[in-house]
Amino acid sequence: MLVIGTETIPIDEDGANQDESQFIGESVRTFTGALRSTVRAEKRQWSFQSVYITQAQETALRAVIANKAQVSCTIGLAGATVVATCEVTITSSRYVRNGGVADRVVSLRLIEA
């Protein structure tokens, strides 16, 4: 389950990924070889693919995430729930036939704010 703002998006749990985190700061080696780190935060990223959604659901989702707005997201996978403020991007959207009805499947990328 994925809730973005007020929109609940059914997702394919088999295609869900927690991608490599973004680190705020950097780790470098000094002249002597010692490791020096200025990393102060870690921000998580996820990728999801929906199961069938209607054109109306996709339009509502696009309205919620317009202009790369940071929105509240609830991610429920494998019995665990994560609540975070995220920037959400639709990375692809395609038409699929679902019992004679043209539905949509969207791929989403969430980046923790």
N, C-alpha and C positions, 0 to 999 in steps of 0.2 A: 504494500500500500504506500502511496505517495500523496501527500496533501501539500499543494503549493498555494499559499494564500488561502483562498476559500474553495479551491478546486481540487477534488479528489481524482487522481489519475490512476487507473489500474495499470500495474506494471508487470512485466515478465521477470520474475525473480531470478530465473536462470541467466538472464542477460544483464543483471545488475552488477556494477563494479564500483569499488572504492578505489579511485585512482591515486597516483602518487600525490602526497601532500605538498603544499607550497609552504616554504619556510620563510619567515620574516627575519631577515638578517643573513649572515653568511658564516661559514667556517673556513678558515684559512690556516696555512702553516707559516710560522714565523721563520726567520733566518736560521734559528737554532733547531728547527724541526718540530717545535712544540705546536700543538693544535690550539688555536685561538678561535673562539666562537662568539659571535654577536647575535646568535639566533634568540629571538625573544618570543616568538609565537609560531604555531603551526596551524595552517588552515587546510581543512579537508576538501576533497573533490570527489564527486560521484558521477557516474554515467548510468542512464536507465533507458530502457525501451518500453513504451507502453504496449498493452494489448489493444484490441480494437476500441477506438473511441469515435464518436460522431464528429462531423464537421462543426456542430455547435459547441461541443466540448473543446475542440481545438481552438476555436475562435475565442471562447471564454478564457482559456489558458493564456492565449496570446495577449489578451487584454490585461490579465493579472501581471504578466512579466514584461509588459511594454517598457521600452527605454531602459532596459537592464535594471529595472527597479529591484531593490533588495526586499525580499518577501520572506515571511515565516514559512518554513518547510518542516514537515513531519515525515520522517522516513521510517517505515516499519518493515523490517526484513528479518526472517529467521528468528522470530520471537523477541527481537530487540527493537527498541524505538530510539531514534535520534531526532531531537528538535533543534533546529539551527536557523539563523537568518542567512539566506543565500541569494546569490545572483544566479538566475536560471536562464539558460539559452536553449532554444530548440535547434539542434544541430542537423536534423533532417526530418522530413515529413513526407509520407508516401501513402497513396491510395491502395487499398486492398479490398478484395471481395470477401464479404462475410455473409454467406447464405443469400447471395443475390443483392446484397446492399453494399454500396461503396462506402466503406468506413476508412478511418485513418489509423496509421501507426506512426508515432512520433518518437524520435530519439532526443533525450534531454541530457544536458550537462549542468550540474549544480556545483557552485563554488561557494564555500562558506565565507561569509562576510567578516 
